[in-house]
């Protein structure tokens, strides 16, 4: 997940993410959306949260992240 910013909220045990953008996770997001509201427990998924600069260098980094993480290895 690329984002503008994120903060760990200790009391609530959750992460607050500003402007999240999923990178190479479309199948996972789609699967969760199809089952939205039908979970008996809170599901979880492993994810990386990356705060990228909001400039040209950040855009280059985002492209590299998408390219390098898009494999089935």
C-alpha positions in Angstrom: 0.0 0.0 0.0 1.5 3.3 -1.1 0.3 6.3 0.9 0.9 9.9 1.7 1.2 9.2 5.4 0.3 6.6 8.1 0.2 6.4 11.9 -0.1 3.5 14.3 -2.9 4.0 16.8 -1.8 2.0 19.8 -5.0 2.2 21.8 -7.1 0.9 19.0 -4.5 -1.5 17.6 -4.9 -0.2 14.1 -3.1 1.8 11.4 -4.6 5.0 10.0 -3.5 5.5 6.4 -3.8 8.8 4.4 -4.5 8.4 0.7 -3.9 4.6 0.4 -3.2 3.2 -3.0 -3.1 -0.6 -3.4 -0.2 -1.9 -5.5 -0.5 -5.4 -6.9 -3.3 -6.4 -4.6 -6.3 -6.3 -6.8 -7.2 -10.0 -6.4 -7.0 -9.7 -2.6 -9.0 -6.5 -2.4 -11.6 -8.0 -4.8 -11.9 -11.1 -2.7 -12.5 -9.1 0.5 -15.0 -6.9 -1.2 -17.1 -9.8 -2.5 -17.3 -11.2 1.1 -17.8 -7.8 2.8 -20.2 -8.2 5.8 -20.1 -12.0 5.8 -17.1 -12.6 8.0 -17.7 -14.1 11.4 -14.3 -12.9 12.6 -12.1 -10.0 11.6 -10.0 -11.2 8.6 -6.4 -10.1 8.2 -4.0 -9.8 5.4 -0.2 -9.2 5.4 0.6 -5.9 3.7 3.5 -3.4 3.4 2.7 0.2 4.0 5.1 2.5 2.2 5.1 6.3 2.5 6.3 7.6 -0.8 7.4 11.2 -1.4 4.8 13.2 -3.4 7.2 14.4 -6.0 8.7 13.0 -9.2 11.1 10.8 -7.3 8.1 9.3 -5.3 6.4 8.5 -8.6 9.5 6.8 -9.9 9.6 4.7 -6.7 6.0 3.8 -7.0 6.5 2.5 -10.5 9.6 0.5 -9.4 7.6 -1.0 -6.4 4.8 -2.1 -8.8 7.2 -3.6 -11.2 9.4 -5.4 -8.7 6.6 -6.8 -6.5 4.5 -8.0 -9.5 5.8 -11.6 -9.6 4.5 -15.0 -8.5 7.9 -16.1 -7.0 
